Amino acid sequence: MKLGFVGLGVMGRPMALNLMKHGHEMGVYGRRDASVAPLLAAGAQRYDTPAALARACDAVFTMVTASKDVEDIALGENGIVHGGRTGLVMIDMETIAPSVARSVAAALAAQGIDMLDAPVSGGPAGAEQAALSIMVGGRAPVYERMLPLFHALGKTVMHMGDHGAGQTTKACNQLALLVNALGTAEALSLAAASGLDPAKVREVLLGGVAASRVLDLFGKRMVERDFQAGIEARLYYKDLHIALDLVHELGIAAPAAGVVMQHVNALIGRGEGGSDLSALLKVLEDMGRPRTRRA
């Protein structure tokens, strides 16, 4: 297939390269030369606008940042809608509000263009290793047609329902991840304050019921005090807002989400929006340093 890709950052770049490894032609759109350079070096073709890219492609992937970015790329001046033809599929893979996914899908459908909202989990390592978890919303026949492309990007691929269902699933994922991350930070902070070795505590927890991917990945960074971002904390802040908006819209209880938001707010307030989520540990440390006890 002739594919297009918009959003060639830490996630999008390896994803586009993995698609090329499966023999697909690749076109790219990007405003920064540095972002498109690795794809051009691998044989991709650059286009001046999303509309021009859409005109040349069977499917266009987007992996940008926020809801407004998706609206601009899809529906704005020189957006995909102005270059797409009947049968084109836009596959939107970042995390945005489910309501925006539905509204963009409806606007594209009016022009004969299909859309799948297909956010991912797995981080930069999952993107590089084609091991992402992909949760997809949209029409089932379109999903089935695009399934070989998803298998080039991830190991777990599931159709969740109609438009917006993929994004709602991702909101659930981020809520669970963030609550778990704060719990991990609290546990390791308690271990250190009690005079224990946090590395040993993490190791034994990984062997029991408390084990999780979050404890494995973010806990390791906390123990090593490696706060360099895999994915920047500001993006989790955006994602948690999406989850909380859904919670408020549905009128359900999610008390842990509110507590996590307070701590993520504090992290952003420290000027660490560009740090890794593991920097939540520093927020807890600054909130109070209890008297160290003997183990």
N, C-alpha and C positions, 0 to 999 in steps of 0.2 A: 504494500500500500504506500501511497504518498502521504506522509504525515507532516504535521506542523507542530511547533512547540513554542509557547510564549511563557517566559518566566524561567530563566536559566540560572537560577541561584544554586544554593547548596543542595537543594533537593532536585530541582528540575534538570540541572545539567547532567548528573549521572543517569537520571531516568531517560532523558532523550538519547544519551549514548547507548543505553541498553536496548532501546528500540532499534537503533541503527545496527546493533550487533545481530539482530534477528533478520537483517536483510531489507528493512524498510528504508525507502528514501526519506530524507528529512529536510524540511524547510524550517527556518527559525525567524523570529522577530524579536529584536531587543534594541533598546536605546543605547546601551553601553557596549562599546567594542569589546571590552574585556569579557563580558558575559557570553557573547556569541563566539568568541575566538576559538575555544576548544571544539565547538561543534563544526565550525568552518574547517578547522584543521582535520577533522574526521570525515569531511566530505559533504557536510550540509550546505544548503543554499540559503542565503540571507534575503529577506523581503523587507520592503520599506514600511509596510503597514500591516496590521492584522487582516485588513480586508484583502490585500494582495496575497497574503499567505493563505487565507481561506479559499481564495479563487483557485489556487493551485493544488489543493489538498483534498483527500478523502476524509480525513479526521484531523482536528486541531486540538492539542492538549494545552491547557493553561495551568500554571503552577505559580501563581502570583501571591499576594499577601492578604488583601482584604476584600470585602464585598464591593466597595466602590471601584476597586481595580478591575474586578470581573465585569461589572456593569460597563465600564469604559471600554474594555477590550472587546466585549461582545456586542455592545449596542451603541457605543459612542461614535463620534466622527471617525471615519475610516476603520470602524469596528468590523468584526467578523460578519455581522449581519449584512453588511454592504457588499461583501465579496462571496459569501456562501451561496451555494446552489442547493436545490432539492436533493436530499440524500446525504449532505455533509453532516458530520457529527462533531459537536464540540464536547470535549471530555474535560471537565473542570475538576482539578485534583487538590487544590488547597482547601483550607477550612474557612467557610463563610456561613452566613446566616441561612438556615433552610428556606426562609421566606424569600430571600434574594435568589436562591437557586431556582425556586419555583417560578418567580416572576421573569427571570432571564430565560428560562426554558420556554415559557409561554410566548414571550416576544420572538424568540427564534423560531418556534413552531409555526407562528403565523407566516413566516417566510419559507417554510418547508425544511428548516434546519432542525435536526434532532440534537438533544443535549443529554448528557449523563453527568450527574454530580457524583464524583468518585474520590472523596478525600482519602488520605492514606495515614497509616501509623507505622512507625518503624525507624523514623529519623534518618539522618544522612547515611548511616551504616546500612540500613535497610534499602535505601535508594541505590547505593553503590553495588550492593550484593544481589539486587533484584529479589529482595526478600520482604517486600512491604506487605502489610495487611491492607486490603482495598475494599472499601464499603461503598456500594454503588446504588444510586437512585436513578430512576428513569424507566422508560418503556422496556419491557422484557425482550422484545425482538431486537431492539438496538443493543441491549446488553449482550445478548447471545452473539451478535455479529461482531462486537468489539472484544469479546472474551479472549481471543488469542493475543491481543495487544496487552490486556491486563496480565496475562500469564507471563509476558516478557518482563513485567515489572515487579510482580509479587508472588508470594507463595500461598497467601490466603486471600481469596477473592469471593465476595458474596453479594448477590443482588438482594437489597434490603426492602425494595418497594418502589413506589412511584417517585417522581421528582421531589427532592428535598429529603428523602429517606436516608440517603447516604450521609448528608450533612448532619441530620439528627443523630445518626449512629455515631458520627465523629464527636459530636458534643458530649454524648454519653461516655465515649472513650476518654476524652480530655478531662471530664469531671472525675472519673475514677482514677486517672493518672495523677491529677493534681492533689486530690485528697490523700492518695497513697504517698506522694512525694513529701507532703507536710508531715505525715505520720513517720516516714523514714527519718526525716530531719529531727523530729522530736525524740525518736528512739535513740539515735546516735548522739544527740546532745545530752540526753539523760545518761547514756553510757559514759561519756567523757566526764560529766560532772560527778559521777559516782566513782571515778578513779579507774574505770575499766578501759581496756584498749578497744576503741570503736571498730577497728579492723577485725578483731576477733569476735566481737559481738555480731557484726554483720555476717561473718562467716558462719557462725552457728545458727543465726536466724535464717540464712539461706537454706539450711538443711531441715527446716521445720515448716510448720503451717504458715508462718509469717513470710515465707519466701515469695518473691514477686520479681517481675522484670524491672520494676521501678527500684526495688531494693538492690538488685544486681547492678543496674546501670548507674542510676543517680546516687545510690548509696556508696558505690565505689568512688565516685567523684567527690562526695562529701568527705569520705575517709581520707582521701589523698589531697583534699582541699584544692581540687582542680576545678576552677569555676569558669574556665574558658568555654564559651558557648558551643554546644553542638547545634541546638536550636535556641535562639535568644529568648529570654524570659518575657520580653514584651509581646511575643507572639502567643505565649500561653495566657497572658493577661487578656489579649483579644479573644482567645478561644473560651476562656472562662466567662467573659461577658456574654458570649453567644449562648452558653449553657444556662447562665442565670436568666437571660431573657426568656428562654424556653420555659424554665421553671416558673417564672412569674406569669407568663402567658397561660400556662396550664393550671396555675394555682396549686402546685404541689409543694411538699416540704423537701428542702435540701439544706439543712442547717450546716452541714460540714462545708458545703460550697461557699457559704457566707464567711466562714472562718478562714478558709483558704484565701478568699479574695482579699481579706484584710492583710494577710501576710504578703500576698503578691503585690498589693498596693504599696506596702512598706518597702518591698524590694525595689519597685520602680521608683519610689520616693528617694531611695538611697542613691539614685543615679545609676542603677545596675540593670537597666532594661536590656542592655546588651550582654549581660552575663548569662551563664547557664542557670537553669532552674535549680540546680544543686546549691546555688547561693542562698536559697531559703535558710540554710543552716546558719549563715551569718546574721540573718534577721533575728532568729531565735537567740543566738548568742548575745546580740545587742539588747535584747529585751530584758535580760537579767542573767547574771552569772551566779547561780546558787553556790553555797559553800561546798567545796569539794569534800566528799566523804571517802573513807577507806572502803575498798572493795570487800 
